């Protein structure tokens, strides 16, 4: 801790990761009496009161900083943000009152985002609970979705195997496909799954010839 006063943390210091994962930022709040940094993090501290740390935090999350980082990263395997180059990053900074107002607006937006995420998480958990308990039946013989404390299987329901109910369960052969840029057939991979849907806009394409080899097994239908 005593070796370098420059990296002894102070309240409202701005921290940014500089090795491997680049550009994650945090503002120090409720700083302990003694805290310092490891070698993978920069501390950014204003020399005067012309910049609000929270404003700079948002600047370092901007598209302009992202472009800057892409152009200055060093290292072939593990990427590094060089301190000398980091000093050269420039940005437009309004007066301090305007910076504070911008921060206030952005923080209010983040509050809405956080509350929305909490609501989504709550309903996602509710959905999981309903799916787990949907076999509890009410007096009418149908699933009772409002009272699912003790699942019960309706007597008239039957256990069925997938092979009785599906026309196809298949995948491609495990050879690596040859991708094409234009006039190809969309191919869906695990990375294209978006929660419960498929994001076809990001799918790669394979040639028609490669598609025809497995077509009967792997054609996707609406």
C-alpha positions as CSV (number, residue, x, y, z in Angstrom):
1,X,0.0,0.0,0.0
2,X,2.8,2.4,0.9
3,X,4.8,1.7,-2.3
4,X,2.8,4.0,-4.6
5,X,0.6,6.9,-3.3
6,X,-0.6,7.3,-6.9
7,X,-2.7,4.1,-6.7
8,X,-4.0,4.5,-3.2
9,X,-7.7,4.8,-3.7
10,X,-9.7,8.0,-2.8
11,X,-13.4,8.6,-2.8
12,X,-14.8,9.3,-6.3
13,X,-11.7,7.9,-8.1
14,X,-12.5,6.5,-11.5
15,X,-11.2,3.0,-12.2
16,X,-10.8,1.3,-15.6
17,X,-9.6,-2.1,-16.5
18,X,-6.7,-2.1,-18.9
19,X,-5.6,-5.7,-19.4
20,X,-7.5,-8.6,-21.1
21,X,-11.0,-7.3,-20.5
22,X,-10.6,-3.6,-21.5
23,X,-12.8,-0.7,-20.5
24,X,-14.8,-1.9,-17.5
25,X,-15.2,1.2,-15.3
26,X,-16.3,1.9,-11.7
27,X,-16.5,5.0,-9.5
28,X,-15.2,4.5,-6.0
29,X,-17.9,5.1,-3.4
30,X,-17.6,4.5,0.4
31,X,-13.9,4.0,0.0
32,X,-12.2,2.0,2.8
33,X,-9.5,3.7,4.8
34,X,-6.8,1.8,2.9
35,X,-7.3,0.4,-0.6
36,X,-5.0,0.1,-3.6
37,X,-5.0,-1.4,-7.1
38,X,-3.5,-4.3,-8.9
39,X,-1.6,-4.0,-12.1
40,X,-4.6,-4.6,-14.4
41,X,-6.5,-1.4,-13.4
42,X,-5.9,2.3,-14.1
43,X,-7.0,4.9,-11.6
44,X,-8.2,8.2,-13.2
45,X,-8.2,11.2,-11.0
46,X,-8.9,14.8,-12.1
47,X,-6.2,17.4,-11.4
48,X,-8.9,20.0,-10.8
49,X,-12.7,20.3,-10.6
50,X,-13.3,20.7,-14.4
51,X,-14.5,17.2,-14.8
52,X,-17.1,15.2,-12.8
53,X,-15.8,11.5,-12.3
54,X,-19.3,10.1,-13.0
55,X,-19.4,12.1,-16.3
56,X,-16.1,10.7,-17.3
57,X,-17.4,7.2,-16.3
58,X,-20.1,7.6,-18.9
59,X,-17.7,9.0,-21.5
60,X,-15.6,5.9,-21.2
61,X,-18.8,3.8,-22.0
62,X,-19.4,5.8,-25.1
63,X,-19.0,4.7,-28.8
64,X,-16.1,7.2,-29.2
65,X,-14.0,5.6,-26.5
66,X,-14.8,2.2,-27.9
67,X,-13.5,3.3,-31.3
68,X,-10.4,4.8,-29.7
69,X,-9.6,1.6,-27.8
70,X,-9.9,-0.5,-30.9
71,X,-7.3,1.6,-32.6
72,X,-4.7,1.7,-29.7
73,X,-4.8,-1.8,-28.1
74,X,-1.5,-3.6,-28.0
75,X,-0.7,-7.3,-27.6
76,X,-1.4,-10.2,-29.9
77,X,-3.0,-12.6,-27.4
78,X,-3.9,-10.7,-24.3
79,X,-4.9,-7.1,-25.2
80,X,-3.5,-4.1,-23.2
81,X,-4.5,-0.5,-23.0
82,X,-1.2,1.4,-22.9
83,X,-1.1,4.3,-20.4
84,X,0.8,6.6,-22.7
85,X,-1.9,6.1,-25.4
86,X,-4.7,6.3,-22.9
87,X,-3.6,9.8,-22.1
88,X,-4.2,10.9,-25.7
89,X,-7.9,10.1,-25.6
90,X,-9.8,13.4,-26.1
91,X,-13.5,14.2,-25.8
92,X,-15.9,17.1,-25.6
93,X,-16.6,18.2,-22.0
94,X,-19.2,20.9,-21.2
95,X,-19.1,23.0,-18.1
96,X,-19.4,21.2,-14.7
97,X,-23.1,22.1,-14.1
98,X,-24.0,20.6,-17.5
99,X,-21.9,17.5,-16.8
100,X,-23.8,17.0,-13.5
101,X,-27.1,17.4,-15.3
102,X,-26.1,14.8,-18.0
103,X,-25.0,12.4,-15.2
104,X,-28.4,12.9,-13.4
105,X,-30.3,12.1,-16.6
106,X,-28.2,9.0,-17.4
107,X,-28.5,7.7,-13.8
108,X,-32.3,8.1,-13.9
109,X,-32.3,6.1,-17.1
110,X,-30.2,3.4,-15.5
111,X,-32.6,3.3,-12.6
112,X,-35.5,2.6,-15.0
113,X,-33.3,-0.1,-16.7
114,X,-32.5,-1.7,-13.3
115,X,-36.2,-1.7,-12.2
116,X,-37.2,-3.2,-15.6
117,X,-34.6,-6.0,-15.2
118,X,-36.0,-6.8,-11.7
119,X,-39.5,-7.0,-13.2
120,X,-38.3,-9.3,-16.0
121,X,-36.5,-11.5,-13.5
122,X,-39.6,-11.7,-11.3
123,X,-41.8,-12.8,-14.2
124,X,-39.2,-15.1,-15.5
125,X,-39.1,-16.9,-12.1
126,X,-42.9,-16.9,-12.1
127,X,-42.9,-18.5,-15.5
128,X,-40.4,-21.2,-14.4
129,X,-42.6,-21.9,-11.3
130,X,-45.7,-22.3,-13.5
131,X,-43.9,-24.6,-15.9
132,X,-42.7,-26.7,-13.0
133,X,-46.1,-26.9,-11.3
134,X,-48.5,-26.8,-14.3
135,X,-49.6,-30.4,-13.7
136,X,-51.6,-29.6,-10.6
137,X,-55.3,-29.8,-11.5
138,X,-58.3,-28.1,-10.1
139,X,-61.8,-29.4,-9.7
140,X,-62.6,-29.0,-13.4
141,X,-59.8,-31.5,-14.3
142,X,-57.6,-28.8,-15.9
143,X,-54.3,-27.4,-14.7
144,X,-54.8,-25.0,-11.8
145,X,-52.3,-22.3,-12.5
146,X,-53.3,-20.2,-9.5
147,X,-52.8,-22.9,-6.9
148,X,-49.6,-24.8,-7.6
149,X,-48.3,-25.7,-4.1
150,X,-48.5,-29.5,-4.7
151,X,-48.3,-30.8,-8.3
152,X,-50.7,-33.6,-9.1
153,X,-50.9,-35.5,-12.4
154,X,-54.5,-35.7,-13.8
155,X,-55.6,-39.3,-14.2
156,X,-56.7,-38.7,-17.8
157,X,-53.3,-37.4,-18.7
158,X,-50.8,-39.8,-20.3
159,X,-47.1,-40.0,-20.4
160,X,-45.9,-39.8,-24.0
161,X,-42.4,-40.2,-25.5
162,X,-41.1,-37.6,-27.9
163,X,-40.8,-40.2,-30.7
164,X,-44.6,-40.6,-30.5
165,X,-45.2,-36.9,-31.0
166,X,-42.5,-35.6,-33.2
167,X,-41.8,-36.0,-36.9
168,X,-38.1,-35.2,-36.7
169,X,-35.2,-35.0,-34.2
170,X,-32.1,-34.6,-36.2
171,X,-28.9,-32.6,-36.5
172,X,-26.2,-32.1,-39.2
173,X,-23.2,-34.3,-39.6
174,X,-20.3,-33.0,-37.5
175,X,-18.0,-31.8,-40.3
176,X,-17.2,-28.1,-40.3
177,X,-19.3,-26.4,-42.9
178,X,-17.9,-24.0,-45.5
179,X,-19.4,-20.6,-45.0
180,X,-20.3,-18.2,-47.9
181,X,-21.1,-14.5,-47.7
182,X,-23.8,-14.2,-50.3
183,X,-26.5,-16.3,-51.9
184,X,-26.3,-19.0,-49.3
185,X,-28.6,-20.9,-47.0
186,X,-28.9,-19.7,-43.4
187,X,-27.5,-22.1,-40.8
188,X,-28.6,-21.9,-37.2
189,X,-26.0,-22.4,-34.5
190,X,-26.2,-22.2,-30.6
191,X,-24.9,-18.6,-30.7
192,X,-28.0,-17.6,-32.7
193,X,-30.4,-18.5,-29.9
194,X,-31.8,-15.4,-28.2
195,X,-33.5,-16.6,-25.0
196,X,-36.3,-18.7,-26.4
197,X,-36.1,-17.4,-30.0
198,X,-33.7,-17.5,-32.9
199,X,-32.0,-14.4,-34.2
200,X,-31.9,-15.1,-37.9
201,X,-30.2,-11.7,-38.6
202,X,-26.9,-13.0,-37.2
203,X,-26.9,-16.5,-38.8
204,X,-24.1,-17.4,-41.1
205,X,-24.7,-18.9,-44.5
206,X,-23.5,-22.1,-46.2
207,X,-23.5,-23.0,-49.8
208,X,-26.5,-24.7,-51.4
209,X,-24.3,-27.7,-52.2
210,X,-23.4,-28.1,-48.5
211,X,-27.0,-27.7,-47.5
212,X,-28.3,-30.4,-49.9
213,X,-26.1,-33.0,-48.3
214,X,-28.1,-32.8,-45.1
215,X,-31.3,-31.2,-46.4
216,X,-33.8,-34.0,-45.6
217,X,-32.6,-34.1,-42.0
218,X,-32.0,-30.5,-41.1
219,X,-34.5,-28.3,-43.1
220,X,-36.1,-25.9,-40.8
221,X,-39.9,-25.3,-41.1
222,X,-42.0,-22.4,-39.8
